[in-house]
Amino acid sequence: MLLLLIDQGHVNLEEYHVDGTKMESVANRYTFVWAKNVARYKASVLEKVAALVDQIEQSNEEAEAAAQELNQARHQSYSG
């Protein structure tokens, strides 16, 4: 589905925005505990997100290279 949206120009993967918003419908006594845990593990999560973004970019580059090779092969078979 993502590839279809990219092909149609609805999705641009040049910029990534990660929203770590945490919303609760009812505030309770554990809200502050969760906030401390979020702050504590933020660096680790950001590293994981950066690694995933790098992996996505690498996959996109590989897919684009494969598509270009396929197009070149098709073009050569039609012209030759």
PAZAPA-4460 file (N, C-alpha, C; in steps of 0.05 Angstrom, whole numbers, plus 32768, in hexadecimal, padded with zeros to 4 digits):
% residues 80
    n_x    n_y    n_z   ca_x   ca_y   ca_z    c_x    c_y    c_z   seq   type   mol
   8011   7FE8   8000   8000   8000   8000   8011   8019   8000     1      M     A
   8027   8018   8010   8039   802F   8011   8045   8035   7FF6     2      L     A
   804E   8020   7FE8   805A   8024   7FCE   8046   8031   7FBA     3      L     A
   802D   8029   7FBC   8018   8035   7FAB   8015   8053   7FB1     4      L     A
   8014   805A   7FCB   8012   8076   7FD2   802A   8086   7FC9     5      L     A
   8042   807A   7FCB   805A   8087   7FC1   8059   808B   7FA3     6      I     A
   8051   8076   7F94   8050   8078   7F77   803C   808E   7F6E     7      D     A
   8026   8091   7F7D   8012   80A4   7F76   8019   80C0   7F80     8      Q     A
   802F   80C3   7F8F   8038   80DD   7F99   802A   80E7   7FB2     9      G     A
   801B   80D5   7FC0   800E   80DD   7FD8   8020   80DC   7FF0    10      H     A
   8036   80CD   7FEE   8049   80CA   8005   8065   80D1   7FFB    11      V     A
   8072   80E1   800B   808E   80E9   8005   809F   80E0   801C    12      N     A
   80B3   80CE   8017   80C3   80C3   802C   80DD   80D2   8030    13      L     A
   80DF   80EB   8026   80F7   80FA   802A   80F8   8106   8046    14      E     A
   80E2   810A   8053   80E1   8114   806E   80D0   8102   807F    15      E     A
   80D9   80FD   8097   80CB   80EB   80A9   80C4   80FB   80C3    16      Y     A
   80AC   80F7   80CD   80A4   8105   80E5   8099   80EF   80F8    17      H     A
   80A6   80ED   810F   809E   80D9   8123   8091   80E8   813A    18      V     A
   8079   80E2   8140   806A   80EF   8155   8068   80DC   816D    19      D     A
   8074   80E4   8183   8073   80D2   819B   805E   80DB   81AE    20      G     A
   8048   80E6   81A5   8033   80F0   81B6   8027   80D9   81C5    21      T     A
   8024   80DD   81DF   8016   80C9   81F0   7FFD   80D7   81FC    22      K     A
   7FE6   80CB   81F6   7FCE   80D7   81FF   7FBF   80C3   8210    23      M     A
   7FB3   80CD   8225   7FA3   80BD   8237   7F87   80CA   823A    24      E     A
   7F73   80B9   823B   7F58   80C4   823F   7F53   80CB   825C    25      S     A
   7F60   80BC   826E   7F5C   80C1   828A   7F77   80C3   8298    26      V     A
   7F7D   80DA   82A3   7F96   80DD   82B2   7F94   80CF   82CC    27      A     A
   7FA8   80C0   82D4   7FA8   80B2   82ED   7FC3   80B4   82FA    28      N     A
   7FC7   80A6   8310   7FDF   80A8   831F   7FF7   809D   8311    29      R     A
   7FF3   808D   82FC   8009   8081   82ED   8013   8092   82D6    30      Y     A
   8006   80A8   82D0   800D   80BA   82BA   802A   80C3   82BD    31      T     A
   8032   80CB   82D5   804D   80D6   82D9   8062   80C0   82D7    32      F     A
   805B   80A7   82DE   806D   8091   82DB   8072   808C   82BE    33      V     A
   805D   808D   82AE   8060   8089   8291   8071   80A0   8285    34      W     A
   806D   80B8   828E   807C   80CF   8284   809A   80CB   828A    35      A     A
   80A1   80C1   82A1   80BD   80BD   82A8   80C9   80A7   8296    36      K     A
   80B9   8092   8292   80C3   807C   8280   80C7   8086   8264    37      N     A
   80B5   8096   825A   80B8   80A1   823F   80D1   80B1   823D    38      V     A
   80D6   80C2   8251   80EE   80D3   8251   8107   80C2   8253    39      A     A
   8106   80AD   8263   811D   809B   8267   8125   808C   824E    40      R     A
   8112   8083   823F   8118   8072   8228   8117   8081   820D    41      Y     A
   8114   809B   820E   8111   80AB   81F6   812A   80A8   81E4    42      K     A
   8142   80A9   81EF   815A   80A7   81DE   815B   808C   81D0    43      A     A
   8154   8077   81DF   8154   805C   81D3   8140   805A   81BC    44      S     A
   8128   8065   81C1   8114   8064   81AC   811C   8074   8194    45      V     A
   8128   808B   8198   8131   809C   8182   8146   808D   8171    46      L     A
   8158   807F   817E   816C   806F   8170   815F   8059   815F    47      E     A
   814B   804C   816B   813D   8037   815C   812E   8043   8144    48      K     A
   8122   805A   8148   8114   8067   8132   8127   806F   811C    49      V     A
   813E   807A   8124   8153   8081   8110   815C   8069   8100    50      A     A
   8160   8052   810E   8168   803A   8100   8153   8030   80ED    51      A     A
   8139   8032   80F5   8123   802A   80E3   8122   803D   80CB    52      L     A
   8125   8056   80CF   8125   8069   80B9   813B   8063   80A5    53      V     A
   8153   805D   80B0   816A   8056   809F   8164   803D   808F    54      D     A
   8157   8029   809C   8150   8010   808F   813B   8016   8078    55      Q     A
   8128   8027   807E   8114   802D   806A   8121   803B   8052    56      I     A
   8133   804E   8058   8140   805D   8042   8151   804A   8031    57      E     A
   815F   8037   803E   816F   8023   802F   815D   8012   801E    58      Q     A
   8147   8009   8029   8134   7FF9   8019   8129   8008   8001    59      S     A
   8123   8022   8006   8119   8033   7FF0   812E   8036   7FDA    60      N     A
   8147   803A   7FE2   815D   803C   7FCE   8160   8023   7FBF    61      E     A
   815F   800C   7FCC   8162   7FF2   7FBF   814A   7FED   7FAC    62      E     A
   8132   7FF5   7FB4   811B   7FF1   7FA3   811D   8003   7F8A    63      A     A
   8126   801C   7F8E   8129   802E   7F78   813E   8024   7F64    64      E     A
   8155   8019   7F6F   816A   800E   7F5E   815F   7FF6   7F4E    65      A     A
   8150   7FE5   7F5B   8145   7FCD   7F4E   8131   7FD6   7F38    66      A     A
   8121   7FEA   7F3E   810E   7FF4   7F2A   811C   8000   7F12    67      A     A
   8132   800F   7F17   8141   801A   7F01   814E   8004   7EF0    68      Q     A
   8159   7FF0   7EFD   8164   7FD9   7EEE   814F   7FCC   7EDD    69      E     A
   8138   7FC8   7EE8   8122   7FBB   7ED9   811A   7FCC   7EC1    70      L     A
   8117   7FE6   7EC6   8110   7FF8   7EB0   8125   7FF8   7E9A    71      N     A
   813F   7FF8   7EA2   8154   7FF7   7E8E   8154   7FDD   7E7E    72      Q     A
   814F   7FC7   7E8C   814D   7FAD   7E7F   8136   7FAC   7E6B    73      A     A
   811F   7FB7   7E73   8108   7FB8   7E62   810E   7FC9   7E49    74      R     A
   811A   7FE0   7E4E   8121   7FF3   7E39   8134   7FE5   7E25    75      H     A
   8148   7FD7   7E2F   815B   7FC9   7E1D   814E   7FB3   7E0E    76      Q     A
   813B   7FA5   7E1A   812E   7F8F   7E0C   811B   7F99   7DF6    77      S     A
   8110   7FB1   7DFA   80FF   7FBD   7DE5   810F   7FC9   7DCF    78      Y     A
   8126   7FD4   7DD5   8135   7FE2   7DC0   8149   7FCF   7DB2    79      S     A
   814F   7FB8   7DBE   8163   7FA7   7DB2   8158   7F8F   7DA6    80      G     A
***
